[in-house]
Amino acid sequence: MTTLQQTRPVAAVTTRQTGLRRARRALRPARTLPGAFVALALAAGLGATAAEVVSGLIGHPLGWISVNKFMDLAGKTTWPELSTAALVAAGAGTLMLLLALVPGRSGLVPVETSDPLIVIGITRAGLRRTLRAAAQQVAGVDKARVRLRRRTIEVTIVTQSESSGAMLKQIGTAVGDRLAGVGTLGTGEVVVRLRRKGR
């Protein structure tokens, strides 16, 4: 397997850092699913408890939650006996806080715009498809696969056994030109790997 790496000029990368930071902040995925799950669980539990307490005060308990049993259990139980339950509750609370605070991985790659108030993103699958199409336009390429890593874009090419290693530069240029045309931010370096057919 033969490999070629192309890096972008440092000046071009530094001028894009502000736009990249702004775009990543705007395109950060919302924690909708964990937030909705926690909100529904808390609403159901606390709503049922409130309904049971109010109906018990009126004199017609619903019977959903045995408030008297919980009161008796709370009166008989000492703190050392609740250490495991307390640790589980603290761990669950910490996990929920981390889910809310730590940003998730965005499904969009930020794209450079001329207007600082506009943030645009391209899907990772869409970027992979367009880069794969650019690589497959090079003569002699039979098949191409693109992987988007954290700091690199890995392009693996399958070609005939008689193809030369000079093809790597053409593929790297084609993929780099397509990246520049799309205007993606923070995609890092392009790594091209050449595989011969039959291996």
C-alpha positions as CSV (number, residue, x, y, z in Angstrom):
1,M,0.0,0.0,0.0
2,T,1.3,3.5,-0.9
3,T,0.4,6.6,1.0
4,L,0.5,10.4,0.2
5,Q,-0.4,13.1,2.6
6,Q,-1.3,16.7,1.7
7,T,-1.5,19.4,4.2
8,R,-3.2,22.8,3.8
9,P,-1.1,26.0,4.1
10,V,-0.9,27.2,7.7
11,A,-2.0,30.8,6.9
12,A,-5.2,29.5,5.3
13,V,-5.9,27.3,8.4
14,T,-5.3,30.1,10.9
15,T,-7.6,32.6,9.1
16,R,-10.5,30.1,9.3
17,Q,-10.2,29.3,13.0
18,T,-12.7,32.0,14.1
19,G,-15.3,30.8,11.6
20,L,-14.7,27.2,12.5
21,R,-15.2,27.9,16.2
22,R,-18.5,29.8,15.5
23,A,-19.8,27.1,13.1
24,R,-19.0,24.2,15.6
25,R,-20.8,26.1,18.3
26,A,-23.9,26.7,16.1
27,L,-23.9,23.2,14.6
28,R,-23.4,21.4,18.0
29,P,-26.2,18.8,18.3
30,A,-28.8,19.4,20.9
31,R,-29.2,16.7,23.6
32,T,-32.9,16.3,22.6
33,L,-33.3,12.5,23.2
34,P,-31.6,12.3,26.6
35,G,-33.3,15.6,27.7
36,A,-36.8,14.4,26.5
37,F,-36.3,11.0,28.3
38,V,-35.2,12.6,31.6
39,A,-38.0,15.2,31.4
40,L,-40.7,12.5,30.7
41,A,-39.4,10.3,33.5
42,L,-39.3,13.1,36.0
43,A,-42.7,14.4,34.9
44,A,-44.3,11.0,35.2
45,G,-42.8,10.2,38.6
46,L,-43.4,13.5,40.2
47,G,-46.8,13.9,38.7
48,A,-47.9,10.5,40.0
49,T,-46.5,11.3,43.4
50,A,-48.2,14.7,43.5
51,A,-51.5,13.2,42.5
52,E,-51.2,10.5,45.2
53,V,-50.4,13.0,47.9
54,V,-53.2,15.4,47.0
55,S,-55.7,12.6,46.7
56,G,-54.5,11.2,50.1
57,L,-55.0,14.7,51.7
58,I,-58.5,14.8,50.3
59,G,-59.2,11.4,51.8
60,H,-59.5,9.3,48.6
61,P,-56.1,7.9,47.9
62,L,-55.5,6.6,44.3
63,G,-53.4,3.7,45.4
64,W,-50.7,4.2,42.7
65,I,-48.0,4.8,45.2
66,S,-48.1,3.5,48.8
67,V,-47.2,6.7,50.6
68,N,-47.6,5.1,54.0
69,K,-45.1,2.3,53.2
70,F,-42.6,4.9,52.0
71,M,-43.1,6.9,55.2
72,D,-42.6,3.8,57.4
73,L,-39.6,2.8,55.4
74,A,-38.1,6.2,55.7
75,G,-38.6,6.1,59.5
76,K,-37.0,2.7,59.9
77,T,-34.1,3.1,57.5
78,T,-30.7,4.6,58.5
79,W,-28.3,6.4,56.2
80,P,-25.6,3.6,56.1
81,E,-28.3,1.3,54.7
82,L,-29.0,3.7,51.8
83,S,-25.4,4.1,50.7
84,T,-25.7,1.9,47.6
85,A,-29.0,3.6,46.5
86,A,-27.4,7.1,47.1
87,L,-24.4,6.2,45.0
88,V,-26.6,5.0,42.2
89,A,-28.7,8.1,42.3
90,A,-25.5,10.3,42.4
91,G,-24.0,8.4,39.5
92,A,-27.2,8.8,37.4
93,G,-27.3,12.5,38.2
94,T,-23.6,13.0,37.2
95,L,-24.2,11.1,34.0
96,M,-27.2,13.3,33.1
97,L,-25.2,16.4,33.8
98,L,-22.3,15.2,31.6
99,L,-24.8,14.4,28.8
100,A,-26.1,17.9,29.1
101,L,-22.7,19.7,29.3
102,V,-20.4,17.7,27.0
103,P,-21.1,18.4,23.3
104,G,-22.0,15.6,21.1
105,R,-20.5,14.8,17.7
106,S,-22.1,16.9,15.0
107,G,-23.4,15.1,11.9
108,L,-22.5,18.2,9.9
109,V,-19.2,19.5,8.6
110,P,-19.0,23.4,8.7
111,V,-18.7,25.2,5.4
112,E,-17.1,28.6,5.0
113,T,-19.4,31.5,4.2
114,S,-18.7,35.2,3.3
115,D,-21.3,36.4,5.8
116,P,-20.2,35.9,9.5
117,L,-23.9,35.7,10.5
118,I,-24.6,32.7,8.3
119,V,-23.5,29.2,9.4
120,I,-23.8,26.3,6.9
121,G,-23.0,22.7,7.2
122,I,-22.8,19.7,4.9
123,T,-23.6,16.2,6.0
124,R,-20.7,13.9,6.6
125,A,-22.3,11.4,4.2
126,G,-22.7,14.1,1.5
127,L,-19.0,15.2,1.9
128,R,-17.9,11.5,1.6
129,R,-19.9,11.1,-1.6
130,T,-18.6,14.2,-3.2
131,L,-15.0,13.4,-2.3
132,R,-15.4,9.8,-3.5
133,A,-16.8,11.1,-6.9
134,A,-13.8,13.5,-7.2
135,A,-11.4,10.6,-6.6
136,Q,-13.1,8.3,-9.0
137,Q,-12.9,10.9,-11.8
138,V,-9.1,10.3,-11.9
139,A,-8.1,8.0,-14.8
140,G,-7.3,4.5,-13.7
141,V,-9.3,4.5,-10.4
142,D,-11.7,1.6,-10.2
143,K,-13.1,2.2,-6.7
144,A,-12.7,4.8,-4.0
145,R,-13.6,4.9,-0.3
146,V,-13.5,8.0,1.9
147,R,-13.4,8.1,5.7
148,L,-13.7,11.3,7.7
149,R,-11.4,11.1,10.7
150,R,-11.1,13.7,13.4
151,R,-8.0,15.4,11.9
152,T,-7.7,13.7,8.5
153,I,-9.6,12.7,5.4
154,E,-8.6,9.2,4.4
155,V,-9.1,8.3,0.7
156,T,-8.5,4.6,-0.2
157,I,-8.2,3.9,-3.9
158,V,-8.5,0.5,-5.6
159,T,-6.8,0.3,-9.0
160,Q,-5.4,-2.1,-11.5
161,S,-2.0,-3.7,-10.8
162,E,-0.3,-1.9,-13.7
163,S,-1.2,1.5,-12.3
164,S,1.7,3.6,-11.1
165,G,2.1,5.4,-7.8
166,A,2.1,8.8,-9.6
167,M,-1.7,8.5,-9.5
168,L,-1.6,9.4,-5.7
169,K,-0.7,13.1,-6.5
170,Q,-3.5,13.4,-9.0
171,I,-6.0,11.9,-6.6
172,G,-4.8,14.1,-3.7
173,T,-5.1,17.2,-6.0
174,A,-8.6,16.2,-7.2
175,V,-9.8,15.7,-3.6
176,G,-8.1,18.8,-2.4
177,D,-9.6,20.9,-5.2
178,R,-13.1,19.5,-4.4
179,L,-12.6,20.3,-0.7
180,A,-11.6,23.9,-1.6
181,G,-14.6,24.2,-3.9
182,V,-17.0,23.0,-1.1
183,G,-15.2,25.3,1.4
184,T,-15.3,23.0,4.4
185,L,-13.7,24.2,7.6
186,G,-11.5,22.2,9.9
187,T,-11.2,19.0,7.8
188,G,-7.4,18.7,8.2
189,E,-5.1,16.9,5.9
190,V,-5.9,14.5,3.0
191,V,-4.3,11.0,3.2
192,V,-4.5,9.0,0.0
193,R,-3.9,5.2,0.1
194,L,-3.4,3.1,-3.0
195,R,-4.4,-0.5,-3.1
196,R,-3.8,-2.9,-6.0
197,K,-6.7,-5.0,-7.2
198,G,-6.5,-8.6,-6.0
199,R,-5.0,-7.7,-2.6
